[in-house]
């Protein structure tokens, strides 16, 4: 721990709010030692656990206590509940661990990991950071978001103040107080619009229906942009661009500001800052794979090739040949043609062991599914999803998929797949049933 547990007593806070020396209790007792931050909704204190004992799940001696002010209600109380719910659902070394809480007492609180080395705001204020530090920030924050998004949790407030230093050269994503279940589209707290300068365009325009994993990716890009340029975006809002300006990206490239970084780093950061969410990557896992590839000197590309290249007459012929009215309706939706792709006989859609980040909705033709430990299986049912588990989890492919003859598919990244099933309950139901059947086939009568 970088901070001492010993501190001079602080003056009592107004209105009976918590102050140095107070004790709070959940499963364990904690004494508040010194404030780490205070706002209109409450405070964060460094605290000492007084009765930790030898239990394996006991909190460390020093924790951060996040607590509300006396009588706090409404959005602030809801924010603490949201953060607690998110942290209880997650266990990742780039996300603070929650050890204890009490939401029903006079002063609701929770006890979490304490990081005493500060946050990224201090690094930004010191000027442009070395490039390895920016790569490390991208790696660590994206790793945290992979875990959160896999649990269907959106952070919605990624910014320098919420990225902590772990004291060992790494970074931790904190403050899930504005977090939201993915695809809810409602119940956004007023503060869920994000922080000025670090808001995604859909947050600035209050397009709650467009919030998804790509909203968090914008926050990562803006935070990395600040770190590599040394510019505090909250103080330089004139740098932000919107769709009306005709710009593709919401911030100027660092090179435009005279900041020299490598081309790969600039590409990654600017890919996250596309104004149109459809032009951002479809998942944190997809961007993380690119970052990891750069760190080990093996750049990786996602296999989404061939999308949107069908001529209008080919799209029309495909729709006319579809049997299921649902699939014909999908393919006929405005803009859906950009997802369509054609594979010729013998072409590989994905390979076993790859980390590729697109699912395939089989519309016409047949594919051969090959696994190292099983006989090949030929799939030709219209509307079958392929590769969706790897796409949604970011895990490596468990099969190779090869076209047998000419094949037409819709190729969807994680965000696009989530959008499709959220807008079309019939598609979601079929996908759920297909996944359930796959589990039953794998485990037989023992499937739960």
C-alpha positions in Angstrom: 0.0 0.0 0.0 1.4 3.4 -1.0 -0.6 5.3 1.7 -0.1 5.2 5.4 -2.8 4.1 7.7 -1.7 6.7 10.3 -3.1 10.2 9.9 -3.8 13.2 12.0 -7.5 13.5 13.0 -9.7 15.5 10.6 -12.2 18.0 11.6 -15.8 16.6 11.8 -17.6 16.8 8.5 -20.7 19.1 8.3 -24.2 17.6 9.0 -22.8 14.6 10.8 -21.2 13.1 7.7 -18.5 10.5 8.3 -15.1 11.8 9.4 -11.7 10.5 10.7 -12.1 8.0 13.6 -15.6 6.9 12.8 -16.3 3.2 12.7 -18.7 1.4 10.3 -19.5 -2.3 10.3 -20.7 -4.9 7.9 -19.3 -8.5 8.3 -16.2 -6.7 9.7 -15.5 -3.4 11.5 -13.6 -0.6 9.9 -12.2 2.7 11.3 -12.0 5.6 8.9 -8.4 6.9 8.8 -8.3 9.7 6.2 -10.4 11.0 3.3 -9.4 10.0 -0.2 -12.1 12.1 -1.9 -15.4 13.8 -1.2 -18.3 14.9 -3.4 -21.9 16.0 -3.1 -23.1 12.4 -2.8 -20.6 11.1 -0.2 -17.0 10.3 0.4 -14.2 7.7 0.0 -12.0 7.0 3.0 -8.9 5.0 3.6 -9.9 2.7 6.4 -8.4 0.0 8.7 -10.1 -3.3 9.1 -10.2 -3.9 12.9 -11.2 -7.6 13.1 -10.0 -9.2 9.8 -8.9 -12.5 11.5 -7.5 -15.3 9.4 -10.4 -16.2 7.2 -9.4 -16.7 3.6 -11.9 -14.2 2.3 -11.1 -11.6 5.0 -10.4 -8.0 3.7 -6.8 -6.7 3.8 -5.8 -4.4 6.6 -6.2 -1.3 4.5 -9.4 -0.9 2.3 -11.2 2.0 0.6 -14.6 2.7 2.1 -17.0 4.2 -0.3 -19.9 5.7 1.6 -22.9 8.0 1.1 -23.6 11.1 3.2 -26.2 11.0 5.9 -29.6 10.7 4.5 -28.4 10.4 0.8 -31.2 9.0 -1.4 -32.2 8.9 -5.0 -29.5 8.7 -7.7 -26.6 8.6 -5.4 -27.9 5.7 -3.4 -28.8 3.9 -6.6 -25.3 4.5 -7.8 -23.8 2.7 -4.8 -26.1 -0.2 -5.4 -25.2 -0.4 -9.0 -21.5 -0.4 -8.3 -21.9 -3.1 -5.6 -24.0 -5.2 -8.0 -21.4 -4.9 -10.7 -18.4 -5.7 -8.5 -20.1 -8.7 -7.0 -20.7 -10.0 -10.5 -17.0 -9.5 -11.5 -13.7 -11.0 -10.3 -10.8 -9.7 -12.3 -7.4 -8.4 -11.3 -7.9 -5.2 -13.2 -11.2 -4.4 -11.3 -11.3 -3.6 -7.6 -12.6 -6.4 -5.4 -15.4 -5.7 -3.0 -15.0 -7.3 0.5 -17.9 -6.0 2.6 -20.9 -3.8 2.5 -24.0 -2.5 4.4 -26.7 -0.7 2.4 -29.4 -0.7 5.1 -27.6 1.1 7.9 -27.7 4.9 8.5 -24.6 5.4 6.3 -24.6 2.9 3.4 -21.0 1.8 2.5 -18.9 -0.8 0.8 -15.3 -1.8 1.3 -13.1 -2.4 -1.7 -9.5 -2.7 -2.7 -7.5 0.5 -2.0 -4.9 1.7 -4.6 -2.8 4.4 -3.1 -0.7 5.4 -6.2 -3.3 7.8 -7.7 -5.1 7.8 -11.0 -4.5 8.6 -14.6 -5.5 12.3 -14.2 -2.1 12.9 -12.5 -0.3 11.3 -15.4 -2.2 13.3 -18.0 -1.4 16.5 -16.1 2.4 15.7 -16.3 2.4 15.8 -20.1 2.5 13.2 -23.0 3.2 9.7 -21.6 5.7 7.3 -22.9 4.2 5.0 -25.5 4.7 1.7 -23.5 2.6 3.2 -20.8 -0.3 4.0 -23.2 -0.2 0.4 -24.5 -0.3 -0.9 -21.0 -3.3 1.3 -20.2 -5.1 0.0 -23.2 -4.3 -3.6 -22.3 -5.4 -3.4 -18.7 -8.6 -1.3 -19.2 -9.7 -3.4 -22.1 -9.0 -6.6 -20.1 -11.3 -5.2 -17.4 -14.0 -4.4 -19.9 -13.8 -7.8 -21.5 -14.8 -9.2 -18.1 -17.5 -6.7 -17.5 -19.0 -7.0 -21.0 -18.9 -10.8 -20.7 -21.1 -10.3 -17.6 -23.3 -8.0 -19.7 -22.3 -4.9 -17.7 -21.5 -1.6 -19.3 -19.3 0.8 -17.3 -20.4 4.1 -19.1 -17.9 6.3 -17.3 -14.4 5.3 -18.5 -12.2 8.4 -18.0 -8.8 9.2 -16.5 -10.2 9.7 -13.0 -11.6 6.2 -12.9 -8.5 4.5 -14.1 -6.3 3.9 -11.0 -2.6 3.1 -10.9 -1.8 -0.2 -9.2 1.6 0.8 -8.0 3.4 -1.8 -10.2 3.1 -0.1 -13.6 -0.4 -1.3 -14.3 -3.9 0.1 -14.3 -7.2 -0.8 -12.7 -10.7 0.3 -13.9 -12.8 1.6 -11.0 -16.1 3.3 -10.2 -18.9 1.2 -11.6 -21.5 3.6 -10.0 -23.0 4.4 -13.4 -22.9 0.8 -14.7 -25.9 -0.5 -16.6 -27.0 -3.9 -17.8 -26.2 -4.1 -21.5 -29.2 -3.4 -23.8 -31.5 -2.1 -21.1 -32.0 1.2 -22.9 -33.7 2.7 -19.9 -33.1 3.6 -16.2 -30.0 5.6 -17.1 -29.0 7.8 -14.1 -28.7 11.5 -14.9 -25.0 11.1 -14.4 -25.0 8.2 -16.8 -24.3 10.7 -19.6 -20.6 10.4 -18.7 -17.9 13.1 -18.0 -17.5 16.1 -20.3 -14.8 15.4 -22.8 -14.9 11.6 -22.3 -18.6 11.1 -23.3 -19.2 9.0 -26.3 -21.2 10.8 -29.0 -24.3 8.8 -28.2 -24.0 9.9 -24.5 -23.7 13.6 -25.5 -26.8 13.3 -27.6 -28.6 11.2 -25.0 -29.2 8.4 -27.5 -29.7 5.8 -24.7 -31.0 3.3 -27.2 -27.5 3.2 -28.8 -25.6 2.5 -25.6 -23.7 -0.7 -26.0 -20.1 -2.1 -25.5 -18.9 0.4 -28.1 -19.9 3.3 -25.7 -17.3 2.0 -23.3 -14.7 1.6 -26.1 -15.0 5.4 -26.8 -14.1 6.1 -23.1 -11.0 3.9 -23.4 -10.0 5.7 -26.6 -10.5 9.1 -25.1 -8.6 8.2 -22.0 -5.7 6.8 -24.0 -5.8 9.8 -26.2 -5.5 12.1 -23.2 -2.6 10.0 -21.8 -0.6 10.1 -25.0 -1.2 13.9 -25.7 -1.2 15.2 -22.1 -4.4 17.1 -22.8 -7.2 17.1 -20.2 -10.3 16.9 -22.4 -12.6 18.3 -19.8 -10.7 21.6 -20.2 -10.4 21.5 -24.0 -13.9 20.7 -25.2 -13.4 22.7 -28.3 -11.3 19.8 -29.6 -14.4 17.5 -29.8 -16.0 16.9 -33.2 -19.5 15.7 -34.0 -21.2 14.2 -37.0 -22.3 17.6 -38.2 -18.7 18.6 -38.8 -18.3 15.9 -41.4 -15.5 14.3 -39.4 -15.1 10.6 -39.0 -13.4 10.7 -35.6 -14.5 12.7 -32.6 -11.0 14.0 -31.8 -8.1 15.0 -33.9 -5.3 12.5 -34.4 -2.4 13.1 -32.1 -0.2 13.9 -35.1 -2.5 16.8 -35.9 -1.6 18.3 -32.5 2.1 17.8 -33.0 2.3 14.6 -30.8 4.3 11.9 -32.3 3.3 8.3 -31.6 3.7 5.1 -33.7 1.2 4.4 -36.5 -0.1 1.2 -34.8 -0.9 3.0 -31.6 -2.6 5.9 -33.4 -4.7 3.4 -35.4 -5.9 1.6 -32.3 -6.8 4.8 -30.5 -8.5 6.5 -33.4 -10.5 3.3 -34.2 -12.1 3.7 -30.8 -13.0 7.3 -31.4 -15.1 6.9 -34.5 -18.2 9.1 -34.2 -20.4 6.4 -35.7 -20.5 3.4 -33.3 -20.8 1.1 -36.3 -17.3 2.2 -37.3 -15.8 1.2 -33.9 -14.7 -2.3 -33.1 -17.5 -4.6 -32.0 -16.1 -5.7 -28.6 -13.3 -5.0 -26.1 -12.0 -8.5 -26.8 -11.5 -7.6 -30.4 -9.4 -4.5 -29.6 -7.6 -6.3 -26.8 -6.4 -9.0 -29.3 -4.9 -6.2 -31.5 -3.2 -4.7 -28.5 -1.8 -8.0 -27.4 -0.6 -8.7 -30.9 1.3 -5.4 -30.9 2.8 -6.0 -27.5 4.2 -9.4 -28.6 5.1 -8.3 -32.1 2.4 -10.4 -33.8 -0.3 -8.1 -35.2 -3.6 -9.8 -35.5 -6.6 -9.0 -37.7 -10.2 -10.0 -37.2 -11.8 -12.0 -39.9 -14.7 -9.9 -41.0 -13.6 -9.7 -44.6 -16.0 -9.6 -47.6 -18.8 -7.9 -45.8 -20.9 -5.4 -47.8 -19.5 -6.4 -51.1 -22.5 -8.1 -52.6 -24.0 -6.3 -55.6 -27.6 -5.1 -55.1 -28.9 -7.7 -57.6 -27.1 -10.5 -55.6 -28.8 -9.2 -52.4 -32.1 -9.2 -54.1 -31.6 -12.8 -55.5 -30.5 -14.0 -52.0 -33.6 -12.5 -50.3 -35.8 -14.0 -53.0 -34.3 -17.5 -52.4 -34.7 -17.5 -48.6 -37.4 -19.8 -47.3 -38.1 -18.3 -43.9 -39.9 -15.0 -43.9 -38.0 -13.9 -40.8 -34.7 -14.2 -42.6 -36.0 -12.5 -45.7 -37.3 -9.6 -43.6 -33.9 -9.3 -41.8 -31.9 -9.2 -45.1 -34.3 -6.7 -46.5 -33.9 -4.2 -43.6 -32.2 -0.9 -44.5 -28.5 -1.2 -44.0 -28.5 -5.0 -43.4 -26.7 -5.6 -46.7 -23.5 -4.3 -45.2 -23.3 -7.5 -43.1 -23.8 -9.9 -46.0 -20.8 -11.8 -47.4 -20.2 -14.6 -49.9 -17.7 -17.4 -49.5 -16.7 -19.7 -52.4 -16.1 -23.5 -52.2 -13.2 -24.4 -49.9 -12.8 -20.9 -48.4 -12.4 -20.8 -44.6 -14.8 -18.7 -42.5 -12.7 -19.2 -39.3 -10.1 -21.6 -37.9 -10.0 -23.6 -34.7 -7.8 -21.8 -32.1 -8.1 -18.4 -33.8 -9.2 -15.4 -31.9 -11.6 -13.9 -34.4 -14.6 -11.8 -33.5 -17.4 -12.3 -36.0 -20.4 -14.7 -35.8 -21.9 -16.1 -39.0 -25.7 -16.4 -39.7 -25.9 -19.0 -42.4 -28.4 -17.9 -45.0 -27.7 -20.1 -48.0 -25.4 -23.0 -48.8 -23.5 -25.5 -46.7 -20.5 -25.4 -44.4 -18.3 -28.1 -43.0 -17.6 -27.7 -39.2 -14.3 -29.4 -38.3 -13.0 -30.1 -34.8 -9.7 -31.8 -34.0 -11.3 -34.4 -31.7 -14.5 -35.1 -33.7 -15.7 -36.2 -37.1 -16.7 -33.2 -39.4 -20.3 -32.1 -39.4 -22.0 -30.5 -42.4 -24.5 -27.7 -41.6 -26.9 -26.3 -44.2 -29.9 -25.2 -42.3 -31.0 -21.6 -43.1 -30.8 -19.3 -40.1 -28.1 -21.3 -38.2 -25.7 -19.3 -36.1 -22.1 -20.3 -36.3 -19.2 -19.0 -34.1 -21.5 -16.9 -31.8 -20.0 -18.2 -28.6 -16.5 -17.1 -29.4 -17.8 -13.8 -30.7 -19.7 -13.0 -27.5 -17.0 -14.2 -25.1 -13.8 -13.3 -26.9 -12.5 -16.9 -26.4 -10.6 -18.8 -29.1 -12.6 -20.7 -31.8 -13.4 -24.3 -31.0 -13.9 -25.3 -34.7 -12.8 -24.6 -38.2 -15.7 -23.7 -40.6 -15.2 -24.2 -44.4 -17.6 -23.4 -47.2 -18.8 -26.4 -49.3 -19.8 -24.8 -52.5 -21.0 -21.1 -52.6 -22.2 -19.9 -49.2 -24.0 -16.7 -48.2 -23.8 -15.5 -44.6 -24.4 -12.4 -42.5 -21.1 -11.6 -40.7 -21.7 -9.9 -37.3 -19.4 -8.6 -34.7 -20.4 -8.8 -31.0 -22.1 -5.5 -30.8 -24.0 -6.1 -34.1 -25.1 -9.6 -32.9 -26.3 -8.2 -29.6 -28.2 -5.5 -31.5 -29.8 -8.1 -33.8 -31.1 -10.3 -31.1 -32.3 -7.4 -28.9 -34.4 -6.0 -31.8 -35.7 -9.3 -32.9 -37.0 -11.5 -30.1 -37.7 -14.4 -32.6 -34.1 -14.5 -33.5 -33.1 -14.3 -29.8 -35.4 -17.3 -29.0 -34.0 -19.4 -31.8 -30.4 -18.6 -30.8 -31.2 -19.5 -27.2 -32.8 -22.8 -28.2 -29.9 -23.6 -30.5 -27.4 -23.0 -27.7 -29.5 -25.1 -25.3 -29.6 -27.9 -27.8 -25.8 -27.7 -28.3 -25.3 -28.1 -24.5 -27.8 -31.1 -24.5 -26.0 -32.8 -27.4 -22.6 -32.3 -25.6 -23.7 -33.6 -22.2 -26.6 -35.9 -23.0 -29.2 -36.5 -20.3 -26.9 -35.0 -17.7 -27.4 -31.4 -19.1 -28.8 -29.1 -16.5 
